[in-house]
Amino acid sequence: MSRPRMVCLAFAVAVLGVVVSAAPAVAKKDGFKTSRPAFLTQGEIPGVQITPLLTVGDQVGSYRFESIPDGISLRRKDHNRVEAFVNHETGKSPFPWNINGGNTQDNAENDFDNSQLSRLMFNRDAEVLRGSFAITSPLGYQRFCSNYLATWRESFNREILFTNEESPDYFLRQENSWPGLPIGRPDEREAGLVVAYEPHSGKQRTIPGMGRHNHENSVPIPGYGKPVVLSGDDTFTSGPLSAVGTTPSQPAQSQLYSYIAKSANDVLKDRGDLWAFVSDDPAIDDYYDFLPVPGGTQVSGHFIKVPRDIATGLNPDGSETHAEDHGYPEPPSDGTWQPEPRYQGPSPVPGVDGPQWVLNHWSDVNNVFQFVRVEDIAYDKRPGMGNVVYIADSGRGRRPDQSLDTPNFRSTNGRVWKMVFDKNDPSTVTSLSVFVEGDDNPVKTPMEIHQPDNLETTPNGLLVTEDPGSSQHFPADDPAGTTARLWYAPIANPAAAQVAAKVDQSEDGRPGNPKTDVDGRAPGNQGAWESSGVVDASRFFGPGAFLIDVQAHTLWLEKAPGEDNFAPVGPDFMYKREGGQLLLIRIPGG
C-alpha cells in the first residue's frame, strides 16, 4: 500500500521510530474548514460543487479528526448550528491479518485506535465550530461502519443513533482489545453488535437482540407506528460454486434482518424481536437466482422470527453462544467462513465459531434468503413511499475467467436491490427485484457500478457510493481506469445513472507529484480509496446539499510496529493511520 504524507497534519508522523513534526491546522474563532484539497472531483453531472470540510489530522481545539471516516448522521442543534455524527471505521482487530505475515506493509491492517464516533458542530456556512468523541476508543468497539439517526419520522419518540460493528473477530472490550490471548478466554466477545447512542443524554448501550452479524447499518423504516429497523449481514466470505451449471452448496452468506419493537424504549431495553427475510419461492432463494438482466426476476417474501438466544448470541448465563450449544456443526475450515486469524496449529485453519456462525447456520437451516454482501439500506423518501427500500449489495467481484461462474452464478460488480413492503405489515414483502444491475458486465467495465456501498435517497433518485474490491483496482497510469465514484440513479430510470463525483487520489503521490507517504511507496491503484457515508444535508445547507466522506486507504499518515504476541520473536503487525476527508457536495436537482 502507498500513501503520501499530508504536510499540514496536526499530529506527528512516526516512521518506524522516527518522528516528523507537522504544522497543526487549528480552527479559527469563527469556524474552521480544512486547507487540504478536495478528495473528490466533479463527474458527469454539470454544476456539481465540492467543498472539503475536514481532513484526517485536522485539529479543532483539542479535537483531532481521526482516520477512516464512514457513516454520517445530522441533527439540528438550533437555528444557526448543525450537529454531525461521523463514524470512524477503525479497529485494533486486524483486517485482514496473517499470523505468518510479520511486521510488513502487507500485514498492517491494525489501526492505532478502536472505533470512535465523532460529534461535530457546524455553523450555517458548514464551518466546524467544535468537535469531540461521543464514543471513544477505550470502549473497545471494532470497525463502526454506517450509522443512522432515528427520529419521530420513523416512529421513535426520542432520537437514537444506531452505529454498527462490521467485524467477525473476537477481542476484548477495552482499549487493548486485541489479540485476546489465549484464544477462548471467558472475557472475549465476538464483534457484530449494534450500538445505540442517545444524543440528548450522551449515553450509549449495545443491543444484542438486533442480531449478531457483520453489521453495515441499522436503518428504521417509517409508516408502521412502531420501530421497524432493517439491517444486513456484510459478510466477508461466501462459499464456492460446486460445479459449472449446478447449484452452489453455500453460494452466499449474507442475510437481511428486521428488528421490530413496540417503542423506542423497548428498542433501548432490547425487548424487540429479530426477523429474517425468506423468499416465498424456494427456487428463488439467493442472489444467484436473479438473472443479471434488466427487468428480470422478481419474488415476494416474508420475515420469520429468529429465536431469541440465536439473535442475541448469548447463552442463559451471559456467555457467548457456540455451535455445540445448539447442536450445530463446527464452521467450515476451507476458507468459506471467516478463519481464526490467531490460530497457530496445523492446517486447515478453523473457521471462527461463535454467535455470527450460529446465526448464519440457523439462516441456512431455515432457508433464509442469501444475499452476497449486504451493505447500506435507504428507504424511499417520497411522500407515502417509505415502504420502498433500496439495499446495496457489493457482490463478490468475480472475474469472468473464473470457470465456476455461469451467467446466473456470477457476481461481478454487485447490484442495488429494491424491496417493497406491505404498507400494513412489515413482515410481508410484496416484491424483491434488482434496481441497479452491475452483473450484466465483467469487472472493470468503466461505466458499470463497482461494488455499491453507502446509499441515500433524494426526492427524485438514489445516491450510491462505491467500495471497489481488489478486482476493480486499476494501475495508476491505466487510461481506462477509474477511481471510486458517487452515482446518481434516477428512480424513474435507474439505467440512466450518472457519475456525480469521482474520488481524487492525487494526494497519493501520482507520477509527477512529489508528495510521498511515510514510506515513500508507489501510489495505490485507482479504486483503492472508497467513497462512503453519504447523507442528505439539504435541510441544513440548502437544496442539493449532501455530506460525504472519502476513505484514503493507501494514504498512510502514521505507522508504528505492533506488539509481539506470536512466534517468531518480533512485531506481529504494523499499526497504521489512514488518510480521509469529510466533504460537502452540492448536486443540482439532487
HELIX and SHEET records of a PDB file:
HELIX    1   1 GLN A  105  ASN A  107  5                                   3    
HELIX    2   2 SER A  137  LEU A  139  5                                   3    
HELIX    3   3 TRP A  152  GLU A  154  5                                   3    
HELIX    4   4 PRO A  208  MET A  210  5                                   3    
HELIX    5   5 ALA A  264  LEU A  268  1                                   5    
HELIX    6   6 TYR A  287  ASP A  289  5                                   3    
HELIX    7   7 ARG A  308  THR A  312  1                                   5    
HELIX    8   8 ALA A  323  HIS A  326  5                                   4    
HELIX    9   9 PRO A  355  VAL A  365  1                                  11    
HELIX   10  10 SER A  470  GLN A  472  5                                   3    
HELIX   11  11 PRO A  494  ALA A  496  5                                   3    
HELIX   12  12 SER A  506  ASP A  508  5                                   3    
HELIX   13  13 SER A  538  PHE A  541  1                                   4    
SHEET    1   A 2 VAL A  13  VAL A  15  0                                        
SHEET    2   A 2 VAL A  18  VAL A  20 -1                                        
SHEET    1   B 5 LEU A  40  GLN A  42  0                                        
SHEET    2   B 5 GLN A 498  VAL A 503 -1                                        
SHEET    3   B 5 ARG A 485  PRO A 490 -1                                        
SHEET    4   B 5 GLY A 461  GLU A 466 -1                                        
SHEET    5   B 5 PRO A 452  THR A 457 -1                                        
SHEET    1   C 3 GLN A  49  THR A  55  0                                        
SHEET    2   C 3 MET A 574  ARG A 586 -1                                        
SHEET    3   C 3 ASN A 110  ASP A 111  1                                        
SHEET    1   D 4 GLN A  49  THR A  55  0                                        
SHEET    2   D 4 MET A 574  ARG A 586 -1                                        
SHEET    3   D 4 ALA A 545  PRO A 561 -1                                        
SHEET    4   D 4 GLU A 530  ASP A 536 -1                                        
SHEET    1   E 2 GLN A  59  VAL A  60  0                                        
SHEET    2   E 2 TYR A  63  ARG A  64 -1                                        
SHEET    1   F 4 PRO A  69  ASP A  78  0                                        
SHEET    2   F 4 ARG A  81  HIS A  88 -1                                        
SHEET    3   F 4 GLN A 116  ASN A 123 -1                                        
SHEET    4   F 4 VAL A 128  ILE A 135 -1                                        
SHEET    1   G 4 PHE A 144  ALA A 150  0                                        
SHEET    2   G 4 ILE A 160  GLU A 165 -1                                        
SHEET    3   G 4 VAL A 194  TYR A 197 -1                                        
SHEET    4   G 4 GLN A 204  THR A 206 -1                                        
SHEET    1   H 2 TYR A 170  PHE A 171  0                                        
SHEET    2   H 2 ARG A 189  GLU A 190 -1                                        
SHEET    1   I 9 HIS A 215  PRO A 220  0                                        
SHEET    2   I 9 VAL A 228  ASP A 233 -1                                        
SHEET    3   I 9 LEU A 256  ILE A 260 -1                                        
SHEET    4   I 9 ASP A 273  SER A 279 -1                                        
SHEET    5   I 9 GLN A 298  LYS A 305 -1                                        
SHEET    6   I 9 ASP A 425  GLU A 437 -1                                        
SHEET    7   I 9 ARG A 415  ASP A 422 -1                                        
SHEET    8   I 9 VAL A 388  ASP A 393 -1                                        
SHEET    9   I 9 VAL A 374  TYR A 379 -1                                        
END                                                                             
